[in-house]
Amino acid sequence: MRRVAVLGGGPAGAHAAEKLASAGLDTLLIDEKLAWEKPCGGGITYKAYKQYPFLIENSTPKTVVSKTYLEAPGAGRACMDLTQPLLIYSRFELNKLLLGRAEAAGARIEKARVTEMRRTSRGWEIRTPSGSLDADFCVVATGARNPLRGAGTAWTASDTMVALGYWVPEQRSDIDIRFLKGLEGYIWVFPRPGHLSVGICGKGEPAAQLRLRLETYMDESGISRKQARFYAHMLPALDKNSWTSNRVSGDGWLAAGDAAGLVDPITGEGLYYAIRSGDLASQIILNEAHEPSAKPAAYRALLDRDFSRDLYLASLLARHVYLGKFLFDSVPARMVQFVRRSPRFRALMQDLFAGTQNYATLRDRLMRNLNGTLQEVLMSFFFRRLLPEGGG
């Protein structure tokens, strides 16, 4: 293989380009914006920086978060210490870090908009407004708004969620998560270096209604919008019926990150899966045991073994997590109450935030701990009634 074109310079594309160039392949990364700010939290889990230590071992500005607050209607607010801190970057700074690593590894980077990728007898012809170039193989990492309709996930309305919010020029050290009645999604406040990302993500609700929910929350919480910048973006959130037919690869190309729909349908977290899928795509391309014609199927199988099966399981749970009932109350309300009163459940939630608890074993862990969790909740409740705070 002579040349690989990486289409897109976000975390998936930049990491794939770094790995390919490091192995000596002629690697060209093309992106219209390169490092740019993006409307999402920018959180890097322990699972991500443990597997890819460069995500924490760098001088790029980041906020290290060790505490989060969870809130739900009727359940109040619960504080949870994170056993493994969460890293929060400005997406501009994170993308700049990853692109710098790709360039240092030998990838050539071109700022241009890809308008078409056309299959030829020699491989691919990649067209941009300034001309065209040839490549033997392509990594499609063009994000959720992928303009290349013949490659990457084929969206339906049920496969996306809306993320919108504000960059607020304020500072704090903790994360806030609020669940809302009737919403398959949540509000977040993430402390980034230099500002807060205050946003909402939701599925099945118009953007205007989501914005109203968010602004009501900000007004109630005393978060000013006077000097804040508004943003909006689409996130993949594949429906349970879409995973088996998800178009992650094809003749001469592999898709990674948002362009492949590789985002957690419950949390909306995509950075780990972007970087990981860029890594896996590069492994398949570099593996000479796979003929070019066999690489698409090999990539799909590798994704399935590594994490996409778990994302499918998340899609089965997502609606119930936000809109379901448990013990005569909403699931989010019970989660907040259990975090407050049950050490076992709190440990489970800490592992979910760290990225070390997968969905494949979540049900079994919940069932194993259910009796103990309920006992802890009841004991906590009755002791609080008998010995109220400040009592003697």
C-alpha positions as CSV (number, residue, x, y, z in Angstrom):
1,M,0.0,0.0,0.0
2,R,1.5,3.3,-1.1
3,R,-0.7,6.1,0.3
4,V,-3.5,6.4,2.8
5,A,-5.8,9.5,2.9
6,V,-7.3,10.3,6.2
7,L,-10.4,12.4,5.7
8,G,-11.0,14.5,8.8
9,G,-8.7,15.9,11.5
10,G,-10.6,15.3,14.7
11,P,-9.5,12.8,17.4
12,A,-10.3,9.8,15.2
13,G,-8.5,11.0,12.1
14,A,-5.6,12.6,13.8
15,H,-4.8,9.5,15.9
16,A,-5.2,7.2,12.8
17,A,-2.8,9.4,10.9
18,E,-0.3,9.4,13.7
19,K,-0.3,5.6,13.9
20,L,-0.1,5.1,10.1
21,A,2.7,7.7,9.6
22,S,4.6,6.2,12.5
23,A,4.6,2.9,10.7
24,G,6.1,4.5,7.6
25,L,3.1,4.8,5.4
26,D,2.7,7.9,3.2
27,T,-0.2,9.5,5.1
28,L,-2.1,12.6,4.1
29,L,-4.7,14.1,6.5
30,I,-7.2,16.5,5.0
31,D,-9.6,18.6,7.1
32,E,-11.5,21.8,6.4
33,K,-11.0,23.3,9.9
34,L,-8.2,21.3,11.6
35,A,-8.1,22.4,15.3
36,W,-11.5,23.9,16.2
37,E,-13.7,24.4,19.1
38,K,-16.6,21.9,19.4
39,P,-19.8,22.0,21.5
40,C,-19.3,19.1,23.8
41,G,-17.9,18.5,27.3
42,G,-14.4,17.4,26.2
43,G,-14.1,14.8,28.9
44,I,-11.4,12.1,28.8
45,T,-12.2,9.1,31.0
46,Y,-9.7,7.2,33.1
47,K,-10.2,4.3,30.6
48,A,-9.0,6.5,27.8
49,Y,-5.9,8.0,29.5
50,K,-4.9,4.7,31.0
51,Q,-4.9,3.1,27.5
52,Y,-3.4,6.2,25.9
53,P,-1.1,7.8,28.5
54,F,-0.2,10.8,26.2
55,L,-3.7,12.1,27.0
56,I,-2.7,12.9,30.5
57,E,1.1,13.2,30.1
58,N,1.3,16.4,28.2
59,S,1.5,20.2,28.8
60,T,-1.8,21.0,27.1
61,P,-4.2,23.0,29.4
62,K,-6.7,20.7,31.0
63,T,-9.0,20.6,34.1
64,V,-8.7,17.6,36.4
65,V,-12.1,16.9,38.0
66,S,-12.5,14.7,41.0
67,K,-16.1,15.4,42.0
68,T,-19.4,15.5,40.3
69,Y,-23.0,16.4,41.4
70,L,-26.0,14.4,40.1
71,E,-29.5,15.8,40.3
72,A,-33.0,14.6,39.3
73,P,-36.5,15.8,39.8
74,G,-37.9,14.6,43.1
75,A,-34.5,13.2,44.3
76,G,-32.5,16.3,45.1
77,R,-28.8,16.5,44.5
78,A,-26.1,14.0,45.3
79,C,-22.3,14.5,45.5
80,M,-20.0,11.8,44.2
81,D,-16.2,11.7,44.5
82,L,-14.6,10.2,41.4
83,T,-12.2,7.5,42.3
84,Q,-10.4,8.1,39.0
85,P,-10.4,11.8,37.9
86,L,-11.9,13.0,34.6
87,L,-9.8,15.2,32.4
88,I,-11.6,18.0,30.6
89,Y,-10.0,19.8,27.6
90,S,-11.0,22.6,25.3
91,R,-11.7,20.7,22.1
92,F,-9.5,23.2,20.2
93,E,-6.6,22.4,22.5
94,L,-7.2,18.6,22.4
95,N,-7.4,18.6,18.6
96,K,-4.3,20.7,18.3
97,L,-2.4,18.2,20.6
98,L,-3.5,15.2,18.4
99,L,-2.8,16.9,15.1
100,G,0.6,17.9,16.4
101,R,1.4,14.3,17.2
102,A,0.3,13.2,13.8
103,E,2.5,15.8,12.1
104,A,5.5,14.9,14.3
105,A,5.0,11.3,13.2
106,G,5.4,12.3,9.6
107,A,1.8,12.7,8.4
108,R,1.2,15.5,5.9
109,I,-1.6,17.8,6.9
110,E,-3.7,19.8,4.4
111,K,-6.4,22.3,5.3
112,A,-9.1,21.8,2.7
113,R,-12.7,20.6,2.3
114,V,-13.1,17.2,0.8
115,T,-16.0,17.4,-1.7
116,E,-15.9,13.9,-3.1
117,M,-14.1,10.6,-2.9
118,R,-14.4,8.6,-6.2
119,R,-13.3,5.0,-6.7
120,T,-10.9,4.5,-9.6
121,S,-9.1,1.5,-11.0
122,R,-6.0,2.6,-9.0
123,G,-7.7,3.3,-5.7
124,W,-9.3,6.6,-4.8
125,E,-9.5,10.1,-6.3
126,I,-10.0,12.6,-3.5
127,R,-11.4,16.0,-4.7
128,T,-11.1,19.3,-2.9
129,P,-11.9,22.8,-4.2
130,S,-8.2,23.3,-5.2
131,G,-7.8,20.0,-7.1
132,S,-7.5,16.3,-6.6
133,L,-5.1,13.6,-5.2
134,D,-4.9,9.9,-5.4
135,A,-4.8,7.4,-2.5
136,D,-4.8,3.6,-2.2
137,F,-7.0,3.5,0.9
138,C,-9.1,6.0,2.9
139,V,-10.0,6.5,6.6
140,V,-13.2,8.4,6.8
141,A,-13.2,10.5,10.0
142,T,-15.3,13.4,8.8
143,G,-17.5,13.6,12.0
144,A,-21.2,13.5,12.5
145,R,-21.9,15.8,9.6
146,N,-20.1,13.6,7.2
147,P,-20.6,15.0,3.6
148,L,-19.4,11.8,1.9
149,R,-22.8,10.0,1.6
150,G,-21.2,6.8,0.1
151,A,-19.0,6.1,3.1
152,G,-19.6,6.1,6.9
153,T,-22.8,5.7,8.8
154,A,-26.1,6.2,6.9
155,W,-28.1,8.3,9.4
156,T,-31.9,8.1,10.1
157,A,-33.7,10.6,12.3
158,S,-33.7,8.1,15.2
159,D,-29.9,7.7,15.1
160,T,-29.0,11.2,16.3
161,M,-29.3,13.5,19.3
162,V,-28.9,17.2,19.5
163,A,-26.3,18.9,21.7
164,L,-26.5,22.6,22.3
165,G,-25.5,25.1,25.0
166,Y,-23.1,27.9,25.9
167,W,-19.5,28.6,26.6
168,V,-19.7,30.7,29.8
169,P,-16.8,32.8,31.0
170,E,-16.9,31.4,34.6
171,Q,-14.8,29.0,36.6
172,R,-15.6,26.1,38.9
173,S,-13.9,22.8,39.8
174,D,-16.7,20.2,39.7
175,I,-19.1,18.7,37.2
176,D,-22.9,19.1,37.4
177,I,-25.3,16.6,35.7
178,R,-29.0,17.2,35.9
179,F,-31.6,14.8,34.6
180,L,-35.0,16.3,33.4
181,K,-38.5,14.9,33.5
182,G,-39.5,13.3,30.2
183,L,-36.1,13.9,28.5
184,E,-33.9,11.1,27.0
185,G,-30.8,13.1,27.8
186,Y,-29.4,15.5,30.4
187,I,-27.9,18.9,31.2
188,W,-24.2,19.2,32.0
189,V,-21.9,21.8,33.4
190,F,-18.2,20.9,32.6
191,P,-15.3,23.1,33.9
192,R,-12.9,23.6,31.0
193,P,-9.7,25.6,31.2
194,G,-10.9,29.3,31.1
195,H,-14.6,28.7,30.8
196,L,-17.6,26.4,31.5
197,S,-19.3,24.3,28.9
198,V,-23.0,24.4,29.9
199,G,-25.1,22.3,27.6
200,I,-27.9,19.8,27.0
201,C,-28.1,16.8,24.9
202,G,-31.4,15.1,24.1
203,K,-33.1,12.7,21.7
204,G,-36.6,13.0,20.2
205,E,-37.1,16.6,21.2
206,P,-36.9,19.8,19.0
207,A,-33.8,21.9,19.5
208,A,-35.9,24.9,20.4
209,Q,-37.4,23.0,23.3
210,L,-34.0,21.7,24.4
211,R,-32.7,25.3,24.4
212,L,-35.6,26.5,26.6
213,R,-35.0,23.7,29.1
214,L,-31.3,24.6,29.3
215,E,-31.9,28.4,29.6
216,T,-34.5,27.7,32.4
217,Y,-31.9,25.7,34.2
218,M,-29.2,28.4,33.8
219,D,-31.6,31.1,35.1
220,E,-32.5,28.9,38.1
221,S,-28.8,28.1,38.8
222,G,-27.6,31.7,38.5
223,I,-25.4,31.0,35.4
224,S,-25.4,34.2,33.3
225,R,-25.7,34.1,29.5
226,K,-24.7,37.8,29.0
227,Q,-21.2,37.1,27.8
228,A,-21.7,33.5,26.8
229,R,-21.4,32.0,23.3
230,F,-24.1,29.8,22.0
231,Y,-23.4,26.5,20.1
232,A,-25.3,23.6,18.6
233,H,-24.2,20.3,17.1
234,M,-25.5,16.9,16.1
235,L,-24.3,13.8,17.9
236,P,-24.6,10.2,16.8
237,A,-26.9,8.1,19.0
238,L,-27.6,5.0,17.0
239,D,-31.0,3.3,17.5
240,K,-30.9,-0.4,18.6
241,N,-32.1,-1.4,15.1
242,S,-29.2,0.4,13.3
243,W,-26.2,-1.3,14.8
244,T,-26.3,-4.5,12.8
245,S,-26.4,-2.6,9.5
246,N,-24.1,0.2,10.6
247,R,-21.9,1.1,7.7
248,V,-18.4,1.3,9.3
249,S,-16.4,0.0,6.3
250,G,-16.5,-0.7,2.6
251,D,-14.4,-1.3,-0.4
252,G,-11.2,0.6,0.2
253,W,-12.3,2.6,3.2
254,L,-12.8,2.3,7.0
255,A,-14.8,4.9,9.0
256,A,-13.8,6.0,12.5
257,G,-15.3,8.1,15.3
258,D,-18.5,10.0,14.8
259,A,-18.5,9.3,11.1
260,A,-19.0,5.6,12.0
261,G,-21.6,6.4,14.7
262,L,-19.3,5.2,17.4
263,V,-20.7,7.2,20.4
264,D,-22.2,5.9,23.6
265,P,-26.0,6.2,23.1
266,I,-26.5,6.7,26.9
267,T,-23.9,9.2,27.8
268,G,-23.1,10.8,24.4
269,E,-19.4,10.1,25.2
270,G,-17.4,9.8,22.0
271,L,-13.8,10.8,22.5
272,Y,-12.5,7.4,23.7
273,Y,-14.3,5.6,20.9
274,A,-13.0,8.1,18.3
275,I,-9.4,7.6,19.4
276,R,-9.8,3.9,19.8
277,S,-11.4,3.4,16.4
278,G,-8.7,5.5,14.8
279,D,-6.2,3.2,16.4
280,L,-8.1,0.0,15.3
281,A,-8.5,1.3,11.7
282,S,-4.7,1.9,11.5
283,Q,-4.1,-1.6,12.8
284,I,-6.2,-3.2,10.1
285,I,-4.6,-1.1,7.4
286,L,-1.1,-2.0,8.5
287,N,-1.8,-5.7,9.0
288,E,-0.4,-7.3,5.9
289,A,-2.2,-10.6,6.8
290,H,-5.4,-9.0,5.5
291,E,-5.6,-8.4,1.8
292,P,-7.1,-5.0,0.9
293,S,-10.4,-6.6,0.0
294,A,-10.6,-8.4,3.4
295,K,-9.8,-5.3,5.5
296,P,-13.4,-3.9,5.7
297,A,-14.8,-7.2,7.2
298,A,-11.7,-7.5,9.5
299,Y,-12.2,-4.0,10.8
300,R,-15.9,-4.6,11.5
301,A,-15.1,-7.8,13.4
302,L,-12.3,-6.0,15.4
303,L,-14.7,-3.2,16.4
304,D,-17.3,-5.7,17.5
305,R,-14.8,-7.5,19.7
306,D,-13.3,-4.4,21.1
307,F,-16.3,-2.1,21.9
308,S,-19.1,-1.7,19.4
309,R,-21.0,-4.7,20.8
310,D,-21.1,-2.8,24.1
311,L,-22.4,0.3,22.4
312,Y,-25.2,-1.8,20.9
313,L,-26.1,-3.0,24.4
314,A,-26.2,0.6,25.5
315,S,-28.7,1.4,22.8
316,L,-31.0,-1.3,24.3
317,L,-30.8,0.4,27.7
318,A,-30.8,4.1,26.8
319,R,-34.5,4.9,26.8
320,H,-35.1,3.0,30.0
321,V,-32.2,4.7,31.8
322,Y,-33.8,8.1,31.2
323,L,-37.5,7.4,30.9
324,G,-38.0,4.1,32.8
325,K,-39.4,3.5,36.3
326,F,-37.9,1.6,39.2
327,L,-39.6,1.1,42.6
328,F,-42.4,3.5,41.7
329,D,-40.1,6.4,40.8
330,S,-38.0,7.4,37.7
331,V,-34.8,5.6,37.1
332,P,-32.7,8.9,37.3
333,A,-34.3,9.7,40.6
334,R,-33.5,6.3,42.0
335,M,-29.9,6.6,40.7
336,V,-29.4,9.9,42.5
337,Q,-31.0,8.5,45.7
338,F,-28.8,5.3,45.6
339,V,-25.6,7.3,44.9
340,R,-26.4,9.3,48.0
341,R,-27.2,6.3,50.3
342,S,-25.5,3.2,48.9
343,P,-21.7,2.7,48.9
344,R,-22.1,-0.3,46.5
345,F,-24.1,1.7,44.0
346,R,-21.9,4.7,44.3
347,A,-18.9,2.5,43.5
348,L,-20.7,1.2,40.4
349,M,-21.4,4.8,39.2
350,Q,-17.8,5.7,39.9
351,D,-16.7,2.9,37.6
352,L,-19.2,4.1,34.9
353,F,-17.7,7.6,35.0
354,A,-14.2,6.1,34.8
355,G,-15.2,4.0,31.8
356,T,-14.2,0.8,33.5
357,Q,-17.7,-0.7,33.9
358,N,-19.0,-1.9,30.6
359,Y,-22.7,-2.5,29.7
360,A,-22.2,-6.2,29.0
361,T,-21.6,-7.0,32.7
362,L,-23.7,-4.1,34.2
363,R,-26.9,-6.0,34.6
364,D,-25.2,-8.9,36.4
365,R,-23.4,-6.5,38.7
366,L,-26.6,-4.6,39.5
367,M,-28.4,-7.9,40.3
368,R,-25.6,-9.2,42.5
369,N,-25.5,-6.0,44.4
370,L,-29.3,-5.2,44.5
371,N,-30.1,-6.7,47.9
372,G,-27.0,-5.1,49.5
373,T,-27.8,-1.8,47.8
374,L,-31.4,-1.7,49.0
375,Q,-30.3,-2.7,52.5
376,E,-27.8,0.2,52.5
377,V,-30.4,2.6,51.2
378,L,-32.9,1.6,53.9
379,M,-30.3,1.7,56.6
380,S,-29.1,5.1,55.5
381,F,-32.7,6.4,55.3
382,F,-33.6,5.2,58.8
383,F,-30.4,6.4,60.4
384,R,-30.9,9.8,58.9
385,R,-34.4,9.8,60.4
386,L,-33.2,8.7,63.8
387,L,-30.0,10.7,63.8
388,P,-30.6,13.9,61.8
389,E,-27.6,16.0,60.9
390,G,-26.4,18.1,63.7
391,G,-28.3,15.9,66.2
392,G,-26.7,14.8,69.4
